[in-house]
C-alpha cells in the first residue's frame, strides 16, 4: 500500500505511450519547453525594462514645479 515500485511505473508509462503515442508526447515536450523558454524571456525582459525605466527617470529632488499652459504655439520646421 506504500510507494509504487519500478514495475508499477513501467506499466503506467506503457499505458501512457499506448494512449497518446510517441509523436504526441514529443510534441507536448516541445510545447512545454517553448513555454518555459518564453516565460524566462518574459521575466528577463521585464527586468531589463525596469532597469531602463529607472535610468530614464530623473532622480526626485523633492521640489515641485507648478505652471500652466496659456496658449499653444506651433512652430514650422
Contact map, one row per residue, 1 for C-alpha under 8 A:
11100000000000000000000000000000000000000000000000000000000000000000000000000
11110000000000000000000000000000000000000000000000000000000000000000000000000
11111000000000000000000000000000000000000000000000000000000000000000000000000
01111111100000000000000000000000000000000000000000000000000000000000000000000
00111111100000000000000000000000000000000000000000000000000000000000000000000
00011111110000000000000000000000000000000000000000000000000000000000000000000
00011111111000000000000000000000000000000000000000000000000000000000000000000
00011111111100000000000000000000000000000000000000000000000000000000000000000
00011111111110000000000000000000000000000000000000000000000000000000000000000
00000111111111000000000000000000000000000000000000000000000000000000000000000
00000011111111100000000000000000000000000000000000000000000000000000000000000
00000001111111110000000000000000000000000000000000000000000000000000000000000
00000000111111111000000000000000000000000000000000000000000000000000000000000
00000000011111111100000000000000000000000000000000000000000000000000000000000
00000000001111111110000000000000000000000000000000000000000000000000000000000
00000000000111111111100000000000000000000000000000000000000000000000000000000
00000000000011111111110010000000000000000000000000000000000000000000000000000
00000000000001111111100000000000000000000000000000000000000000000000000000000
00000000000000111111100000000000000000000000000000000000000000000000000000000
00000000000000011111111110000000000000000000000000000000000000000000000000000
00000000000000011111111110000000000000000000000000000000000000000000000000000
00000000000000001001111111000000000000000000000000000000000000000000000000000
00000000000000000001111111100000000000000000000000000000000000000000000000000
00000000000000000001111111110000000000000000000000000000000000000000000000000
00000000000000001001111111111000000000000000000000000000000000000000000000000
00000000000000000000011111111100000000000000000000000000000000000000000000000
00000000000000000000001111111110000000000000000000000000000000000000000000000
00000000000000000000000111111111000000000000000000000000000000000000000000000
00000000000000000000000011111111100000000000000000000000000000000000000000000
00000000000000000000000001111111110000000000000000000000000000000000000000000
00000000000000000000000000111111111000000000000000000000000000000000000000000
00000000000000000000000000011111111100000000000000000000000000000000000000000
00000000000000000000000000001111111110000000000000000000000000000000000000000
00000000000000000000000000000111111111000000000000000000000000000000000000000
00000000000000000000000000000011111111100000000000000000000000000000000000000
00000000000000000000000000000001111111110000000000000000000000000000000000000
00000000000000000000000000000000111111111000000000000000000000000000000000000
00000000000000000000000000000000011111111100000000000000000000000000000000000
00000000000000000000000000000000001111111110000000000000000000000000000000000
00000000000000000000000000000000000111111111000000000000000000000000000000000
00000000000000000000000000000000000011111111100000000000000000000000000000000
00000000000000000000000000000000000001111111110000000000000000000000000000000
00000000000000000000000000000000000000111111111000000000000000000000000000000
00000000000000000000000000000000000000011111111100000000000000000000000000000
00000000000000000000000000000000000000001111111110000000000000000000000000000
00000000000000000000000000000000000000000111111111000000000000000000000000000
00000000000000000000000000000000000000000011111111100000000000000000000000000
00000000000000000000000000000000000000000001111111110000000000000000000000000
00000000000000000000000000000000000000000000111111111000000000000000000000000
00000000000000000000000000000000000000000000011111111100000000000000000000000
00000000000000000000000000000000000000000000001111111110000000000000000000000
00000000000000000000000000000000000000000000000111111111000000000000000000000
00000000000000000000000000000000000000000000000011111111100000000000000000000
00000000000000000000000000000000000000000000000001111111100000000000000000000
00000000000000000000000000000000000000000000000000111111110000000000000000000
00000000000000000000000000000000000000000000000000011111110000000000000000000
00000000000000000000000000000000000000000000000000001111111000000000000000000
00000000000000000000000000000000000000000000000000000011111100000000000000000
00000000000000000000000000000000000000000000000000000000111110000000000000000
00000000000000000000000000000000000000000000000000000000011111100000000000000
00000000000000000000000000000000000000000000000000000000001111100000000000000
00000000000000000000000000000000000000000000000000000000000111110000000000000
00000000000000000000000000000000000000000000000000000000000111111000000000000
00000000000000000000000000000000000000000000000000000000000001111100000000000
00000000000000000000000000000000000000000000000000000000000000111110000000000
00000000000000000000000000000000000000000000000000000000000000011111000000000
00000000000000000000000000000000000000000000000000000000000000001111100000000
00000000000000000000000000000000000000000000000000000000000000000111110000000
00000000000000000000000000000000000000000000000000000000000000000011111100000
00000000000000000000000000000000000000000000000000000000000000000001111100000
00000000000000000000000000000000000000000000000000000000000000000000111110000
00000000000000000000000000000000000000000000000000000000000000000000111111000
00000000000000000000000000000000000000000000000000000000000000000000001111100
00000000000000000000000000000000000000000000000000000000000000000000000111110
00000000000000000000000000000000000000000000000000000000000000000000000011111
00000000000000000000000000000000000000000000000000000000000000000000000001111
00000000000000000000000000000000000000000000000000000000000000000000000000111
